[in-house]
Amino acid sequence: PIEDTMYVDRYVPGMAHNPVDGQYLVVWGTSSGVNGRRINAATGQLLGTAFQIEPSGGASSDLDVAYSVVDGSYLVAWTEGENAYARRVQPDATVGDQRWLITANTYAEWARVSAHPRVPRFLVAVVDYGIERAVGRLADAATGAAVGIQHPVTPTGQNPEGIGSAANPHTHSLAVGYYDLTTSGPKIGFAKTLCVSGDPATTTELGVTATIGVRLCAAPTADVVVDVISTDLTEGSVVPAQLTFTTSDWFTEQPVTVSPVDDGVPDGPVTYLVTLTVDNAASADDYDDAIDAVEVTNLDAVELIFYDGFESGMTSAWSSTVP
């Protein structure tokens, strides 16, 4: 057993995989709080001892955990009364000093967590039985603190039950799956984040460009303005520098062209990011603090190798870097 004296109040434990260290973190609720233990993913061997993540007696059910490959940390979330909370946990089982309020006054149950594949963000989603909708809020992977505002991720007129949450590594969407009691069928809702296509992207110093597609993952309440920035202007530039999405075209992808820069230095392939950041002051509140990024690799000028010889073997060779 993971913990000989374990008493699980309700529901099933949560589990997340850390591909860097090859470990699982299993979390569960007891009458005394939230606990965790690490497991070797290859052998199933228990690592260390069980440790306490949250001592609150009310934090005993409806919990989940996810691992961020971007930040290298876990986020454990649970419901407690009408609220949902979270704590950050390091791979060595070091627990964050502070628990963070994620959603408030939501009559919350079914806390579920997913990690963004490209930026340091988690999504914490719960079912709010007061309004019969699932609501979500983003959390900063570096601290565990909530960012942006809590917002519905399922439409009105549906009664979600038994939710789950997952991230799409291709589009970067953070989805919430649920069973709709109204129509007696499974459904999917999406958090208010940015969706992309074309990640990762490749350019070459010979002038081959790349195109990134950007859209919103869910309908906004007003216009959303997104700033587009290259993190390495010596390797690539972007056009346009800003995108605007409205309530009527939010689902339509807008292209961003990434153009390579030939720095004249034989530095091989260089990887950098094109970052996408919502302009909070100019955008709908429900998209506050939404960020995303696309990885771009700029290949060096092509190295040509010319051979002078016959099928029996190469007699001489030389190389040249083509500008």
ROKOL-829346 format. One record per residue (C-alpha): residue number from 1; residue in three letters; chain; z, y, x. Coordinates in steps of 0.02 Angstrom, whole numbers, plus 50000, padded with zeros to 5 digits. Layout:
<rs>
  pos  code  unit     up  north   east
  NUM   Ala     A      Z      Y      X
...
</rs>
This chain:
<rs>
  pos  code  unit     up  north   east
    1   Pro     A  50000  50000  50000
    2   Ile     A  49972  50179  50052
    3   Glu     A  50153  50221  50009
    4   Asp     A  50282  50086  49970
    5   Thr     A  50385  50199  49858
    6   Met     A  50236  50281  49774
    7   Tyr     A  50252  50319  49590
    8   Val     A  50095  50393  49515
    9   Asp     A  50134  50489  49356
   10   Arg     A  49960  50493  49279
   11   Tyr     A  49776  50470  49318
   12   Val     A  49703  50411  49483
   13   Pro     A  49731  50477  49660
   14   Gly     A  49602  50589  49742
   15   Met     A  49510  50546  49903
   16   Ala     A  49396  50639  50024
   17   His     A  49301  50583  50180
   18   Asn     A  49303  50676  50345
   19   Pro     A  49141  50622  50435
   20   Val     A  49191  50710  50596
   21   Asp     A  49350  50610  50627
   22   Gly     A  49299  50459  50523
   23   Gln     A  49450  50472  50410
   24   Tyr     A  49493  50477  50226
   25   Leu     A  49629  50584  50152
   26   Val     A  49706  50506  49996
   27   Val     A  49814  50618  49886
   28   Trp     A  49922  50571  49738
   29   Gly     A  50053  50645  49624
   30   Thr     A  50232  50589  49601
   31   Ser     A  50380  50655  49506
   32   Ser     A  50424  50757  49661
   33   Gly     A  50255  50836  49697
   34   Val     A  50088  50804  49784
   35   Asn     A  50078  50686  49933
   36   Gly     A  49944  50628  50052
   37   Arg     A  49902  50500  50184
   38   Arg     A  49760  50475  50306
   39   Ile     A  49659  50315  50323
   40   Asn     A  49537  50256  50457
   41   Ala     A  49370  50251  50366
   42   Ala     A  49300  50111  50475
   43   Thr     A  49447  49991  50470
   44   Gly     A  49552  50044  50321
   45   Gln     A  49703  50060  50437
   46   Leu     A  49838  50181  50381
   47   Leu     A  49861  50328  50500
   48   Gly     A  50029  50410  50526
   49   Thr     A  50149  50418  50379
   50   Ala     A  50136  50486  50203
   51   Phe     A  50167  50674  50199
   52   Gln     A  50208  50801  50065
   53   Ile     A  50077  50931  50020
   54   Glu     A  50164  51017  49875
   55   Pro     A  50349  50995  49834
   56   Ser     A  50341  51064  49657
   57   Gly     A  50398  50940  49527
   58   Gly     A  50267  51004  49407
   59   Ala     A  50123  50963  49523
   60   Ser     A  50115  50779  49484
   61   Ser     A  49948  50746  49399
   62   Asp     A  49768  50805  49380
   63   Leu     A  49734  50825  49565
   64   Asp     A  49586  50811  49683
   65   Val     A  49536  50842  49864
   66   Ala     A  49375  50886  49957
   67   Tyr     A  49328  50907  50140
   68   Ser     A  49227  51055  50207
   69   Val     A  49110  51006  50349
   70   Val     A  49082  51192  50381
   71   Asp     A  49266  51237  50407
   72   Gly     A  49334  51066  50456
   73   Ser     A  49476  51065  50329
   74   Tyr     A  49528  50988  50163
   75   Leu     A  49573  51078  50004
   76   Val     A  49694  50992  49885
   77   Ala     A  49700  51061  49707
   78   Trp     A  49811  51015  49561
   79   Thr     A  49862  51078  49389
   80   Glu     A  50037  51137  49351
   81   Gly     A  50073  51197  49175
   82   Glu     A  49936  51319  49125
   83   Asn     A  49880  51352  49303
   84   Ala     A  49786  51270  49445
   85   Tyr     A  49842  51285  49626
   86   Ala     A  49775  51233  49796
   87   Arg     A  49833  51206  49974
   88   Arg     A  49733  51186  50133
   89   Val     A  49763  51031  50240
   90   Gln     A  49702  51005  50418
   91   Pro     A  49630  50837  50478
   92   Asp     A  49791  50807  50578
   93   Ala     A  49892  50818  50415
   94   Thr     A  49955  50995  50449
   95   Val     A  49985  51075  50279
   96   Gly     A  49948  51259  50247
   97   Asp     A  50098  51375  50234
   98   Gln     A  50048  51444  50065
   99   Arg     A  49993  51373  49900
  100   Trp     A  49863  51479  49812
  101   Leu     A  49842  51515  49628
  102   Ile     A  49661  51472  49585
  103   Thr     A  49650  51483  49396
  104   Ala     A  49781  51560  49281
  105   Asn     A  49826  51541  49097
  106   Thr     A  49695  51408  49069
  107   Tyr     A  49794  51268  48987
  108   Ala     A  49723  51175  49135
  109   Glu     A  49694  50990  49159
  110   Trp     A  49574  50885  49262
  111   Ala     A  49574  50986  49424
  112   Arg     A  49420  50940  49527
  113   Val     A  49361  51005  49696
  114   Ser     A  49193  51009  49786
  115   Ala     A  49145  51085  49954
  116   His     A  48993  51195  49987
  117   Pro     A  48875  51111  50113
  118   Arg     A  48830  51267  50213
  119   Val     A  48964  51402  50196
  120   Pro     A  49156  51396  50199
  121   Arg     A  49183  51386  50011
  122   Phe     A  49261  51263  49890
  123   Leu     A  49242  51257  49702
  124   Val     A  49397  51215  49601
  125   Ala     A  49358  51171  49420
  126   Val     A  49475  51130  49276
  127   Val     A  49461  51101  49090
  128   Asp     A  49535  51245  48990
  129   Tyr     A  49587  51165  48827
  130   Gly     A  49630  51336  48757
  131   Ile     A  49445  51383  48747
  132   Glu     A  49374  51206  48759
  133   Arg     A  49271  51247  48912
  134   Ala     A  49275  51201  49096
  135   Val     A  49310  51349  49209
  136   Gly     A  49290  51366  49396
  137   Arg     A  49336  51478  49540
  138   Leu     A  49286  51482  49722
  139   Ala     A  49411  51463  49863
  140   Asp     A  49395  51517  50045
  141   Ala     A  49393  51362  50155
  142   Ala     A  49470  51457  50301
  143   Thr     A  49629  51499  50205
  144   Gly     A  49626  51408  50037
  145   Ala     A  49640  51575  49946
  146   Ala     A  49543  51606  49786
  147   Val     A  49392  51722  49796
  148   Gly     A  49291  51802  49658
  149   Ile     A  49346  51777  49479
  150   Gln     A  49369  51623  49372
  151   His     A  49221  51595  49258
  152   Pro     A  49159  51466  49131
  153   Val     A  49046  51330  49200
  154   Thr     A  49010  51249  49031
  155   Pro     A  48933  51334  48878
  156   Thr     A  49023  51374  48716
  157   Gly     A  49012  51249  48574
  158   Gln     A  49048  51100  48685
  159   Asn     A  49213  51010  48712
  160   Pro     A  49220  50948  48893
  161   Glu     A  49327  50802  48944
  162   Gly     A  49349  50701  49103
  163   Ile     A  49260  50819  49223
  164   Gly     A  49200  50785  49400
  165   Ser     A  49130  50904  49532
  166   Ala     A  49000  50883  49669
  167   Ala     A  48892  50987  49787
  168   Asn     A  48704  50969  49806
  169   Pro     A  48660  50971  49993
  170   His     A  48480  51025  49957
  171   Thr     A  48499  51167  49831
  172   His     A  48681  51207  49876
  173   Ser     A  48730  51208  49692
  174   Leu     A  48909  51165  49646
  175   Ala     A  48902  51062  49488
  176   Val     A  49031  51006  49361
  177   Gly     A  48993  50847  49264
  178   Tyr     A  49085  50815  49102
  179   Tyr     A  49084  50715  48942
  180   Asp     A  49047  50824  48791
  181   Leu     A  49153  50766  48646
  182   Thr     A  49050  50872  48526
  183   Thr     A  48887  50780  48556
  184   Ser     A  48963  50621  48629
  185   Gly     A  48864  50628  48790
  186   Pro     A  48872  50673  48975
  187   Lys     A  48824  50850  49028
  188   Ile     A  48817  50956  49186
  189   Gly     A  48867  51137  49212
  190   Phe     A  48851  51246  49366
  191   Ala     A  48965  51369  49454
  192   Lys     A  48904  51547  49478
  193   Thr     A  48841  51531  49655
  194   Leu     A  48673  51548  49744
  195   Cys     A  48543  51409  49746
  196   Val     A  48413  51390  49884
  197   Ser     A  48263  51289  49937
  198   Gly     A  48191  51265  50111
  199   Asp     A  48353  51228  50203
  200   Pro     A  48340  51192  50348
  201   Ala     A  48189  51296  50399
  202   Thr     A  48083  51298  50556
  203   Thr     A  47979  51435  50638
  204   Thr     A  47887  51442  50804
  205   Glu     A  47861  51581  50928
  206   Leu     A  47674  51554  50907
  207   Gly     A  47689  51642  50739
  208   Val     A  47726  51503  50614
  209   Thr     A  47836  51576  50479
  210   Ala     A  47952  51492  50353
  211   Thr     A  47986  51528  50170
  212   Ile     A  48158  51514  50089
  213   Gly     A  48177  51512  49901
  214   Val     A  48330  51595  49822
  215   Arg     A  48390  51598  49641
  216   Leu     A  48553  51598  49545
  217   Cys     A  48631  51432  49494
  218   Ala     A  48694  51496  49326
  219   Ala     A  48658  51640  49208
  220   Pro     A  48744  51804  49257
  221   Thr     A  48819  51931  49138
  222   Ala     A  48723  52073  49224
  223   Asp     A  48609  52104  49373
  224   Val     A  48652  52018  49537
  225   Val     A  48598  52095  49703
  226   Val     A  48589  51984  49857
  227   Asp     A  48580  52049  50036
  228   Val     A  48475  51943  50155
  229   Ile     A  48517  51953  50341
  230   Ser     A  48460  51862  50499
  231   Thr     A  48606  51825  50614
  232   Asp     A  48493  51829  50768
  233   Leu     A  48361  51965  50767
  234   Thr     A  48302  51910  50940
  235   Glu     A  48239  51748  50860
  236   Gly     A  48189  51793  50682
  237   Ser     A  48178  51929  50549
  238   Val     A  48178  51920  50359
  239   Val     A  48080  52005  50220
  240   Pro     A  48137  52065  50097
  241   Ala     A  48311  52120  50149
  242   Gln     A  48374  52122  49970
  243   Leu     A  48343  52025  49809
  244   Thr     A  48387  52073  49630
  245   Phe     A  48409  51947  49489
  246   Thr     A  48426  51994  49306
  247   Thr     A  48490  51904  49153
  248   Ser     A  48311  51858  49109
  249   Asp     A  48243  51798  49278
  250   Trp     A  48397  51727  49364
  251   Phe     A  48324  51551  49366
  252   Thr     A  48160  51602  49448
  253   Glu     A  48156  51578  49636
  254   Gln     A  48119  51731  49741
  255   Pro     A  48041  51700  49912
  256   Val     A  48111  51761  50078
  257   Thr     A  47993  51755  50227
  258   Val     A  48069  51715  50396
  259   Ser     A  47960  51776  50539
  260   Pro     A  47988  51716  50717
  261   Val     A  48016  51830  50866
  262   Asp     A  47944  51781  51035
  263   Asp     A  48077  51835  51157
  264   Gly     A  47971  51786  51308
  265   Val     A  48112  51677  51373
  266   Pro     A  48090  51488  51391
  267   Asp     A  48253  51453  51299
  268   Gly     A  48198  51303  51198
  269   Pro     A  48233  51286  51012
  270   Val     A  48364  51411  50951
  271   Thr     A  48457  51387  50786
  272   Tyr     A  48533  51530  50685
  273   Leu     A  48571  51571  50504
  274   Val     A  48493  51677  50369
  275   Thr     A  48642  51733  50266
  276   Leu     A  48640  51774  50081
  277   Thr     A  48781  51886  50019
  278   Val     A  48806  51956  49845
  279   Asp     A  48831  52145  49843
  280   Asn     A  48990  52151  49739
  281   Ala     A  48978  52336  49698
  282   Ala     A  48802  52319  49629
  283   Ser     A  48821  52150  49543
  284   Ala     A  48898  52063  49394
  285   Asp     A  49082  52026  49420
  286   Asp     A  49060  51840  49388
  287   Tyr     A  48957  51828  49549
  288   Asp     A  49082  51922  49658
  289   Asp     A  49100  51852  49834
  290   Ala     A  48962  51723  49813
  291   Ile     A  48883  51683  49981
  292   Asp     A  48759  51559  50051
  293   Ala     A  48658  51528  50209
  294   Val     A  48503  51437  50269
  295   Glu     A  48489  51363  50443
  296   Val     A  48333  51414  50539
  297   Thr     A  48270  51341  50703
  298   Asn     A  48147  51445  50804
  299   Leu     A  48044  51333  50919
  300   Asp     A  47998  51398  51090
  301   Ala     A  47817  51433  51138
  302   Val     A  47725  51269  51150
  303   Glu     A  47727  51184  51319
  304   Leu     A  47557  51109  51357
  305   Ile     A  47539  50972  51485
  306   Phe     A  47369  50945  51557
  307   Tyr     A  47327  50780  51634
  308   Asp     A  47193  50746  51763
  309   Gly     A  47163  50562  51776
  310   Phe     A  47092  50403  51705
  311   Glu     A  47155  50265  51591
  312   Ser     A  47223  50176  51743
  313   Gly     A  47353  50312  51769
  314   Met     A  47388  50497  51788
  315   Thr     A  47340  50567  51956
  316   Ser     A  47414  50742  51932
  317   Ala     A  47498  50850  51800
  318   Trp     A  47550  51028  51774
  319   Ser     A  47628  51124  51631
  320   Ser     A  47614  51299  51564
  321   Thr     A  47707  51394  51429
  322   Val     A  47586  51473  51307
  323   Pro     A  47642  51646  51250
</rs>
